[in-house]
Amino acid sequence: MRPPPGAAVLLVGHGSQLSPDSSEPVHRLRRDLHGSGTFAEVRVAFWKEEPALSHAFDLVERRDVFVVPVFMSEGYFTRTVVPRELGLSGPLGHPAGRRVHCCPPVGTSPHIVEIVRDRALRSAAVPGRTDLLVVGHGTDRSPSSGDTTRSVAEALAAQGEFRRVRTAFLDQEPRLSELLGAERPGPDRDAAEVVIVPFFVSRGWHVGTTLPRVMTSGDAHSGGAGHLVRITEPVGTHSGLADIVVGLVAHKAAEVGVRTGPERTRGETTTDIRPPSCDADYRSEATEAREAFLAWIRAGDGRFRSFMQSIARWSATGGYEVRHARDRGVADFQLEPLDNSAGVQRLAGRGADGAHRPLRSAPDLASGWRIAGLSGRALWEVYADLYPAAPVHWHLFRKGRLRVTPYRKLAGVQTGIYAKAAHRTDAEVGALVRSLCSPGHCLREPVWWSRDSREAAGPSGTTVRGTAPPEGGRGQSHPSGPPIGVPCPRPCAVFLSASISGRA
């Protein structure tokens, strides 16, 4: 089966407000898929950082969207958080006239077994004398969360390549610490090495900190006397994940009846054809915003246009160029050239001090770089990394069509520990707005909390109209009437996390 080349793929992940390692495998997966030309569009979105799940569809231009959760198993996030944040009422949603097709998580693909096997074989000196532990997160709140991990271990055990294959978990039985502590060999048993394959997406907190901590604690140290314990890279960083995504999308496309479209000829890309899955009469808000944003930059007649902390311009001979606003008068040769999406993504994900930057609209974008010779489409992709969805929201706000989600509406649908957000008083939320949404922390204007947006949006959320200034920087306070630069239509994950802790 082949996936539909004219469709968009949306990779959704957890993300982190503390570590860039959590989202990096998802970004790398996007680059791999985009570079292969398999799909017309590949986007990413996260729960804990930007691009945000809540704005995931704002940058998608295609009508058919295949949502692929980059998670290792079904659970709370795939069943509850992802559908809620994407605005889907069920397995098939239709936000903004789109056809959204939800695929199962990558970890549930039967081909994930081969990735775990490859990880283990590359680390095991003698597979026949090696104990393999497939380690998942697990949770006592939902014992079924470990089913995928167990099924992978059972499939590998059936192949008979390793001495033993078992599962262990960090947060449910059997726990890794207990299993390693029980591995002390007796006099009648050959000493064996233990290979641990983390059934995780990334080298985040658990793989980078929790696993090593378990390894060096108590009886778990070195797996017991006579054991050599090796920890492989996590499953989610394997290059074979791209093929799994292609397979999941192809299977879902066949299931829902989305045609695959014509074969491409050599040298032809997916953007050169109009596949049958994309209706001729469909025009997304993202397409409209892209054209309006590029036209706005071209209207500068070669002068730089300011957008948040960036400036961009266009010339008939050199194409589009973008750099930091602080580098407006700096000579080109004095700036570092960035020429690929990985470089732009790293720039956007790290602040001027090198720290992780989960909020792309924070006023700490590093300077000293330049991206030049861009086509209009390439410039749009740069802004998709620098300021995800911000140009779309800026355009819709100017047209009076920006959909706003007030704090109360968002807080009222939260579950788990985030349900605490609904108990915050207006005074408490207002204090957080003054702190976290001030120009020193965020370059967007929180129209979701302004007096006008609350009155216009009402309890269910609707649109709010505003007039943007000539340049796309931050404007003045909205309630009294002056224009807004780049609006924020919904409380972000950083704000929501602060609201449940009560701390800015």
N, C-alpha and C positions, 0 to 999 in steps of 0.2 A: 504494500500500500504506500502511496505517495501522499504527503500532506498538501493541502491547497496552497499554491504559491501566492495567491492574491489575498490571503488572510493575514491578520495580525496575531502575534503571540504575545501574551502578557505573562511574564514570569513574576510570581509573587513570593516574597520571602519574609522572614521575621525582622531582620535588621537589628540594630542595637544603637542606643544612645551613648554607649561607652567605648565600643571597639569597632574599628573598620573591618576587622576580620570576618565579622558575621555576614556582611553583605557582599564582600569581594567575590566569592564564588558565583553569586547570582549575576554580578556585573560581567564576570569573565564568561559565563555561559551565554549571556546576551551578545557579547562581542563575537564569540565563536559562531553562534547562529546567524548573526547579522553578516559576518564575513563569508559564510557559506552560500548566501543568497537563496537559502531554502524558502524563506518567508519574505513577504513584502515589507513587513514591519515587525520589529521586536522591541518591546518595552519592558521595564522592570518597575516594581512597586514594593514597598515595605510597610510593615506595621509600625516599626519603631524609629524609622528615619525616612528621609526623602530620597527619591520620589515617594510620596505617600499613597497608600492604598486608596484613601478617600478621593484622590484626584487622579487615579490610575487611568481612567478613560479620557481625561481631558486632553492628552497628547496623542491619542490614537486616532488615526485618520480613516482606517478601513472599517467596513461595516461588520464583517465577520471577525470576531475576536475569540481566540482560544486561550483560556486562562489555565496556566500550568503552575500549581503550587510546588515550589522548590522546598519541599519538606520530605522527611523520611517516612512518615506514616500519617494516617488519618488521625485527627484529634481535635482538640478544642479550637485551634487556630484555623484549620481547614474547614471545619464544620460550622463554626460560629463566627469567628472574627473576620475571616476573609469574605464570606458572603455579605456580612453586615456592612463592612467598610466599602465594599465595591457597589453596594446598593442593589444587590441581587435578592430577589424574593424566593429563589429556588435554584435548582440546577441550571435552568436556562432563563436568563433575564434579558430584558430589552431596554437598557438605559439609553436614552438619547437616540432611539430608533435603531440601535445596534442589535445584532444577533450574537449573544455571548454564550460560548460553549465551555463548560467547566470540565477539565480533565482531572483524573486522579493525581495524587502527589507522585513525584518522580520515584520516591522510595518504594512505592507499591508495584512498580513495573516488574514483571518477571525477569527482565534483563539486568536488574540491579544485582542479582546473584553473581553474575559474571564480573561485575565491578568489585564486589567484596572479595571474590576469589582471586582476582588479579592483585588486589592490594595485599592479600595474605601471602600469595606465592612469591611475590617480590621481596618479602621480608623473611620468610621461613628458610632457614638453612637446609633443613631436611624435613619436608612436609610430613612424611610418614611418622616422624618422631615429634611432631609439633602439635600442641593443643591450641586450637583457634577459639578465641572468645570474641563474639560479635556483641559489642557494647552499645546499648541504646540508652536514651534518657529515661523513659518510663515515668509513670506517676501512679501513686496509690489512689488518686481520685478516679482514675479510669484504667483498670487493669488491662482492658483491651488495647490500650495504646502500645503495648509491647508485642502485639500479634504479628506485625510485619517483621520485626526483628527476629522473632522466633521462627517464622516461616522461612526466612533467609538462611538461618542456621540449620534448619532441618534439610533444606535443599542441598546445602554444602556437605552435610554429614552423609547424605545419601550417595554423594559422589565418591566418598571413601578416600580422598587424597590426604586428609589430615588424621592424626591419631585420634583426636576427639574434637568435636565442634559443639560449643555450647553458647548460651546467651547469658549476659549479665546486664544489669541496669544500675544507673546512678540513684534513681528515686523510687525503685520498687524491687521486690524480691524476684530472683536472687540478686543480691547486691554485689557489685564488683569486688568490694573490699573483702567480703566474706568468702567469695569464691577463690580469690587469690590466696587468702590466708589458709584455706583448706588444701592448697596444692602442694604441701610438703611431701616429697616422695619417700616411700618406705624402702627398706633394703632390697625388696624383691621387685622393685619397679625401676625401669630405666629413667634416668633424668631426661626431662624433655623441656624444650623451650616453649614459651607461651607467646603467641602473637595476638595482639589486641587490635581489632579493626573497629574504630569509632563509627558507629552508624549515625553520623551527624552530617550536616550540610557543610560546616565550616570549622576552622580553628578558632572558634569563639571562646567564651569563658570556660565552658565545660571541657573542651578538648585541650585548650591551652593551660588551664589552671586546675580544674577539678580532677581530671584524670591523673596528672602528675602528683597531685596531692594525695590521692588515694594510693598511688603506687608506693609512696614513701612513708605510709602510715602503718604502724603496728606490724601485725603478721603479714600484711600485704606486701611488705618491703621485698622487692626483687622476686615476688611470686613465691617466696619460700626458698629454703636451702636447695641449691642445685639447679635452680631455674634461671634461665635468661629470658627476660620479658622485653618484647619489642612492641612499640606502639606505631602503627602505620598512620599515614595521612588520612583524614576523614573521607568518607565515601563521596561526599558532595563536591570535592575538589577534583575528582577524576575527569579526564577529558572525554570519557565515554558518555557522560551525562547528556551531551548535546544529541547524541543518537537516540537516547531514551526519550527526550523531549519530542524529537521528530516522530518517533513511533507512537507516542501518546496522542499527539495531534492528528496523525494520520488515522489512527483507530477511531478517535472521536469524530473526525470528519466523515468517515464512512458510516458511523453509527447514526449521525444526525442528517446525513444526506447532503453534505456540502461537497460539491464536485471539485475534483483536483485541478481542473483547468488544463490547457494545452501544454505539451512539452515545450521547453524553451530550447531555442537553437543556441549553438555555441556563441558566446559573447553577449547573449541577451540576458538582461536581468529581469527580476520580477516587476520592476517599476516600468518596464518598457511595454507591458501587455496589460490588457484589462481582462482579468479572469472573470469567469461567470459568477463567482461568489460575490463580486462587488457590483451592486446595482448602479446602473448609469445615472439614476436620479438621486443617488445618495451623496450628500455633501456634509461632512462633519464640521463641527465648530472648530476643531483643531486645524483643518484645512483653511477655513476662513481666517482664523487668527494668524496662521503662518503667512498667508498672502498679505494680510494687513500689516503685520509686523515688519516684513521685508520691504513693503512699500513705504512705510514710515521711515525706515533707515535710508532707503534710496532717495527719499524726498529731502534728505539733508544736503544733497548736492556735493557730496565729497567731504562734508564736515562730520565730525564724530557726533553720534547721538548717545545720550546717557541713559542707561537702564540699570538701576540699582548701582552696584559697584563696577559695572562694566561700561565701556564705550565701544560703539561699532560704527563703521562707515562702509560706503560702497563706492567703487570707481569702475568705469567701463573697462579699464585695462587691467586692473588688479583684483577684481572681484570684491568680496566682503572681507573685512578685517575686524577683529575684536581684541581688546586688551583691557587691562585694569584702568579705571578712571584716573588713578594716581599717576599713570604712565602716559598721560596725554601728550606731553611735550618731550618725552624721552626718545632718543634716536632708535631706529629699528634694530641696529646691530647690538645695542646695549640690552635688548630684551631676549629672553630665552624663547626660541620658537617651539611651539607645540604643534604636532602634526598628526596625532592619532587620538582616537576616542579614549584609550587607556590613560593617556597623559591628561586629558581634560577631566576624566573621572577622578583621577588622583588629585588634581588641583581642586576640584569642587569638594572632595571628601576630607581635605585637610585644611585647617585654618592657617593664618600667617605664622602662628607659633608651632605648627606641625601637629597640633592636637586633632583628634577626630572631630568631624564637623557634621553632625547628623541633621542640622538645620541649615539648608542651603541659603536661606535669606538672612543669616547672621552677618553682621557687618565686619567680618574678619577674613574675607577672601584675600589670599596672598597676591602680591603684585609681582612685577618683573617678568612677565610673559607676553607673548604675542602669537596670535593665530591669524594667518593671512592666506590670501589666494583661495578663499572659500566660495563655493557655489551657494545659492540661496538655501538649498536643502541642507548642505553641510553646516551652514551657520545656525540653522534651526536646531540641528542635532547638538551643536555646542551649547546652545541655550537650554536644551532639554537636560543637559548634565549640570550646567552652572546654576540655573534657576528653574527647576522642573515645574511646568505648568504656569509659571508666573506670567509669561507673555500672553497665554491664553486668557488668564483671569484679567489681565490688564486690558485686553481687547474687549472682552465681554462686559467689563465694567463700564468702559466708554460707551458701549452700545446700549447700556441699561438692561443687559440680559444675564448678569452674573447671579448664579444661584447661591444663596447664602444659607448656611446652617447655623442657627443661633446656639449658644452654649447650652441652654436648657434642653433643647431638642437632642443634641448629641449626648449630653450627660445622662439623659433619661433612658437611653437604649444600651448603656454600657452594662457589662456583666463581669463576674469575678471580682477581683480587687478594684477594678475601675468603676464599679457601681457606686463607690464612695463619692465620685465626682458629683452625683446628683444632690448630695447633702451640703454642698458648699453654698453659703449665702451669697447674695449679690455683692455685698461688701467685700467678702473674701475673694470672689472672682475678680472684682474690679481692682483690688490691690495687686493681684497677680498680673492682670492686664497692664497696669501701670509699670510693673517691674519687667516682665518678660517680653512685652510687646512694645517697649519703648525703643526709640531709634538706636540706643546703645546696645540692644540685644537682637532686634529684628528690623529689617528694612521694609517690611510690609505693614500696611495699615489694617488693623483688625476690624473690618466692617461688620463682622459677626457680633461685636459687642457695642458698637456705636448706637446712639439713641435712634437714629434714622433707620439703621438696618434692622434693629429689633422690632421697631414698629412696622416696617414694611414686610419683614419676613414672617412675623407672626409665629404661632406655635408649630406650624408644619414646614416652614422654610419656603422661600420663593425667591424672587429676584430683587436686586437693589440697583438703583441707577446712580451714576456719578460721572463727573467730567474730569478726565485726566489732564494734567498739565502738559505743556509742550514736550517736556522731557520726562522719561519714565522713572524719575526718582521718587522718593517718599514725599508725599504732599503734606498739607497741614491737617489739623484735626477735622474730622468729617462732620460732627454734629452741628457745628455752626455754619456750615455751608462751603468752606473753601475746598478746592479740588484735592483728590487723592491720587498718588502716583501708582503704586502697585498694591492692590487690595489683597487681603487675606480673607477668604470667604468662609473659613471653618477653623475651629481650634485645632492646632496641630498636636502630634503625639507628645512633643516636649511639653506643651502647655497642659495637656491632659494628665501627664505623669506628675507634673507639679501640683495639679489640682487635687490629686488623691493623697499627696503627702502634705499639702498645705505649705510647702516651701518653694521659693523661687529658685 
